[in-house]
């Protein structure tokens, strides 16, 4: 479905964000059923706006979101059936990269913050370490920190040992 990602020609490593919890099969089936029910309900009842919401719900179900951290910054590409949207946060705009271990076996959260917004993305632990090193290398003004040690007493004990 994805034909061309904006960062395909960028040199250097590309780290792709992972899904925290993929949707279960019953949720996907239920969502498609609900969207169809809204469309049909909007067509056969006096509440025609339900059909519009059903169509928008169908478009949202078919959307593909791809997120990567590259040598340019954080890049997010949304591909929908009717349009595409590209979100970009360059290393020059990022003020802080914060790592948080939230107790998942393989994944950690990285927060990318600038003056007006923050993005939370999940990466493997090894990728997160490389991304933090890349952030410090690309912009020396970025504050790179790990809040896991402040909030997780077990992490403090491991560090002391």
C-alpha positions, -999 to +999 in steps of 0.1 A: +000+000+000+028+024+008+045+033-024+071+059-015+081+071+020+095+107+022+127+095+040+136+066+016+164+086+000+179+099+033+214+087+041+221+070+075+202+048+098+164+047+100+147+036+132+110+026+129+087+031+158+069-001+171+032-005+179+026-008+216-005-030+213-016-042+179-053-044+175-068-078+182-087-095+155-121-091+172-115-054+175-107-051+138-138-071+128-160-052+152-147-019+138-155-029+102-189-041+113-197-009+131-186+013+102-208-007+078-237-005+103-233+033+104-233+036+066-264+014+062-281+030+092-275+064+077-289+054+043-321+037+056-330+060+084-337+097+087-302+102+103-282+105+071-252+120+089-245+085+103-235+075+068-210+103+066-195+092+100-195+056+088-175+066+057-151+086+078-147+056+101-139+034+071-112+058+059-097+059+094-096+020+094-078+020+061-052+046+071-015+035+075+008+054+098+045+050+094+069+066+119+107+068+116+136+086+132+162+095+107+193+117+105+169+146+096+146+141+127+113+125+135+092+118+104+056+106+104+037+097+072+000+091+072-014+074+041-051+075+036-072+065+006-081+101-002-050+120+009-016+118+026-001+138+054+035+142+063+046+154+098+082+163+103+101+174+135+138+183+127+166+178+151+170+216+152+134+220+165+137+192+192+146+205+226+146+172+246+146+135+241+135+116+271+136+078+276+111+061+299+111+024+306+074+016+312+079-021+321+074-036+286+098-065+280+113-053+247+101-017+243+108+017+258+091+050+253+110+080+238+095+115+241+105+140+215+097+175+228+099+209+212+084+242+224+048+234+216+043+197+213+057+163+224+056+130+206+058+097+225+070+068+204+080+032+213+113+016+201+133-014+210+158-008+238+188-010+215+173+013+189+163+038+217+200+040+229+211+046+193+185+073+188+195+091+220+231+091+207+220+103+173+200+131+189+230+143+210+252+141+179+228+160+156+221+188+180+242+195+210+214+217+225+191+187+229+186+176+265+189+138+265+176+122+297+162+090+312+133+094+337+131+056+343+156+058+371+136+086+388+102+068+387+112+031+389+128+020+422+139-013+407+159+005+381+176+025+408+186-007+427+200-022+395+221+009+388+236+009+423+245-028+422 
